[in-house]
Amino acid sequence: MSDEQAPTTVSTTTDGAVRTIRLNRPDAMNALDLATKRALREAVLAAESDETVRCVVLTGSGRAFCVGQDLREHIQLQQTRDPALWSTVPDHYNPIATSLATMPKPVIASINGVAAGAGAAFAFAADFRLMAASAGINLAFAGVALSADSGSSWWLPRLVGVARAKQLLLLPRTVPAAECLELGLVTEVVPDEELAARTAELATRLAAGPTVAYGAIRRAVAFSATHDLPDALAFEGSLMDLAGTTADHEAAVTAFIAKQKPVFQGR
């Protein structure tokens, strides 16, 4: 395992083909001040563009995953009428959410503690959400008289339906882990002490998989959510052309014929 960035408000480590991005403001429950948002954006975009990275894990330090916007800094920006107050959504939140949701490799949110506001939305953008049993999710926007951001209004209806999404957004509360699993907000709930190991197990498996195919599947699912069947079928066809020309597909077919387990190189 190698350190890619000195531990600051966001730290990154790489273990094989797995890149772990860790929010590292435990005393502030990993709240997102400007420095943290910039660092997180750069870390996520770097993981997206690095072809040696085949799986990305997003997690937090301490007792929180991420509680969203740093309201202490937010108040200071309000008082000084700093333009960064409102530019942060297009400059920081949107690029982070977009990259997490669309990068051509699988993403795991390892939810070690409460995920609130934008923190919850970032977790929703992942393919898998593994949650510690003591953790929870809070769609806290309305509690501070703000609208939804970071894709939360896009993901929630797709995860839990429109009616439940409105309930969670309009009447924010901390949803405990067991209920998160029941609602479909998370993929799996594990004992706190097992979260790191379970995350590493899943990340290692995904990092050894057919990365191009994984990326194509991510794109196909996102496309089909907003297009009709003929368009979705055509888009699937173009992605099948892409995946069908990869070395991994050739290796898989060869291994199938030989009744062997394929070894994927991610290309």
Secondary structure as the mmCIF struct_conf table of DSSP 4:
data_model
#
loop_
_struct_conf.conf_type_id
_struct_conf.id
_struct_conf.beg_label_comp_id
_struct_conf.beg_label_asym_id
_struct_conf.beg_label_seq_id
_struct_conf.end_label_comp_id
_struct_conf.end_label_asym_id
_struct_conf.end_label_seq_id
STRN STRN1 SER A 2 ASP A 3
BEND BEND1 GLU A 4 GLN A 5
BEND BEND2 PRO A 7 THR A 9
STRN STRN2 VAL A 10 ASP A 15
TURN_TY1_P TURN_TY1_P1 GLY A 16 ALA A 17
STRN STRN3 VAL A 18 LEU A 23
HELX_RH_3T_P HELX_RH_3T_P1 PRO A 26 ALA A 28
TURN_TY1_P TURN_TY1_P2 MET A 29 ASN A 30
STRN STRN4 LEU A 32 LEU A 32
HELX_RH_AL_P HELX_RH_AL_P1 LEU A 34 SER A 49
TURN_TY1_P TURN_TY1_P3 GLU A 51 THR A 52
STRN STRN5 CYS A 55 GLY A 60
BEND BEND3 SER A 61 SER A 61
TURN_TY1_P TURN_TY1_P4 GLY A 62 ARG A 63
STRN STRN6 ALA A 64 CYS A 66
STRN STRN7 GLN A 69 GLN A 69
HELX_RH_AL_P HELX_RH_AL_P2 LEU A 71 THR A 80
TURN_TY1_P TURN_TY1_P5 ARG A 81 ARG A 81
TURN_TY1_P TURN_TY1_P6 PRO A 83 PRO A 83
HELX_RH_AL_P HELX_RH_AL_P3 ALA A 84 THR A 88
HELX_RH_PI_P HELX_RH_PI_P1 VAL A 89 TYR A 93
HELX_RH_AL_P HELX_RH_AL_P4 ASN A 94 THR A 102
BEND BEND4 MET A 103 LYS A 105
STRN STRN8 VAL A 107 ILE A 111
BEND BEND5 GLY A 113 GLY A 113
STRN STRN9 VAL A 114 ALA A 116
TURN_TY1_P TURN_TY1_P7 GLY A 117 GLY A 117
HELX_RH_AL_P HELX_RH_AL_P5 ALA A 118 PHE A 124
TURN_TY1_P TURN_TY1_P8 ALA A 125 ALA A 125
BEND BEND6 ALA A 126 ASP A 127
STRN STRN10 PHE A 128 ALA A 132
TURN_TY1_P TURN_TY1_P9 ALA A 133 SER A 134
STRN STRN11 GLY A 136 ASN A 138
HELX_RH_3T_P HELX_RH_3T_P2 PHE A 141 VAL A 144
TURN_TY1_P TURN_TY1_P10 ALA A 145 ALA A 145
TURN_TY1_P TURN_TY1_P11 SER A 150 GLY A 151
HELX_RH_AL_P HELX_RH_AL_P6 SER A 152 VAL A 160
HELX_RH_AL_P HELX_RH_AL_P7 VAL A 162 LEU A 170
BEND BEND7 LEU A 171 LEU A 171
STRN STRN12 THR A 174 PRO A 176
HELX_RH_AL_P HELX_RH_AL_P8 ALA A 177 LEU A 183
TURN_TY1_P TURN_TY1_P12 GLY A 184 GLY A 184
BEND BEND8 LEU A 185 LEU A 185
BEND BEND9 THR A 187 THR A 187
STRN STRN13 GLU A 188 VAL A 190
HELX_RH_3T_P HELX_RH_3T_P3 ASP A 192 GLU A 194
HELX_RH_AL_P HELX_RH_AL_P9 LEU A 195 ALA A 207
TURN_TY1_P TURN_TY1_P13 ALA A 208 ALA A 208
BEND BEND10 GLY A 209 GLY A 209
HELX_RH_AL_P HELX_RH_AL_P10 THR A 211 SER A 224
TURN_TY1_P TURN_TY1_P14 ALA A 225 THR A 226
BEND BEND11 HIS A 227 HIS A 227
HELX_RH_AL_P HELX_RH_AL_P11 LEU A 229 GLY A 244
TURN_TY1_P TURN_TY1_P15 THR A 245 THR A 245
BEND BEND12 THR A 246 THR A 246
HELX_RH_AL_P HELX_RH_AL_P12 ALA A 247 ILE A 257
TURN_TY1_P TURN_TY1_P16 ALA A 258 LYS A 259
#
